[in-house]
Amino acid sequence: MKKGFLIVIEGIDGAGKSTQAEMLMNRLQERGFDVVYFREPSGSRWGREIKRKALDPDSITPEEELELFQKDRKENVEKNLKPALEKNKIVVLDRYYFSTIAYQGAKGIDEERIKRMNEEFAVEPDLVFILDIDPHEGLDRIKKRRKKDRLFERADYLAKVREIFRGFKGKKFIHIDARMQKEVISARIETTVLRVLEG
């Protein structure tokens, strides 16, 4: 295996990203791989600020939001991702800059500009799994399990986010129907990861 391996799990709210990221980490650990798990927004002061602002959607502009995500991601890359990859670990990451492209792009910020900004400093992932689900179904899942902020959870907005996610193409992008049973999705992700790791 080459030095370090970065796997990203993406998708709109309610698609099951966190569940699948944790299941993948556990499955790989059971197979003896050295795996670590991170998420964005991270636990940094920038990440905490993003979560605070999310409680009041009118308290922040799309540009201010983008700036906070960039600061949080730079810290995550330097403090977490790069050190783990340099130690030859497999990194499972719950959201990355593709979410910023999709979410802030859906608010009108130029998607290519966001992509360029991130590619200047972000570690390039080896695999990106994008869990696809209808926004209404994703929101129903969220409502059933917890109270949550409203910043990212308007169905019409999430429909735009979903379309941007669907536009990511290339060898490293794997789009998965998130309506399937979580065990089926997890097995599919694990199979793909092992094929690349051991290929």
Steps between C-alpha positions, in 0.01 A plus 500: 500500500628847418568742783169588660156474346221758521135393467226763502129440562273771355133575439217727611363512854326176594683287243673293770857628466598481866350152537690372196827668598492337843397161357785514250752589769382208715501252210854597397626487857359150533709406198813631671540833320625806687203734461407841639176694466451876465208720407430850371420742644769392743523566872718808444390846607401564138295182492327595824426845357340339191273293724405805707416702191294209365248557778407831339520485119460877464807571714752424225544572129605228252844664467549513878392138522747404226780678686425312822497165318834583335663589833362186663615281213852643491536418868354152448739430212808615692419359845314180409505385139863554401650357823280189478579442132871552562478220757359274228152489650172460318295815562121487484362852471135596551461796258775692322531785255252340260233591757619861492481502120147355516354694794657839435470451125126451548496843668644664192875498560697392192568126528828513307626775727426289810671201337814701418513649852497155655735329258768752598539334841271197540632144481356328194279204599546153354130410505186712539170324571197719434181374663203612294152550645193712434507810726154432643599146598824626653314762702247242620787289634641799688166596651453147631830490685573848635429868514740682278590842367331628189800643318549213255161338516262672264382252237519737203853597596604138555365414155757742352772355722410150385529597134850637555602179679361300207725697267824372653648256248822308472671179599514580873131596531255221583132594514282275716122486542455586868148353513646150533541327836799641686663153515476467121654845450775422751588172327518673162727773636726246674529286186600801290754620755661156536522459124692827470717442808597150397503559126 
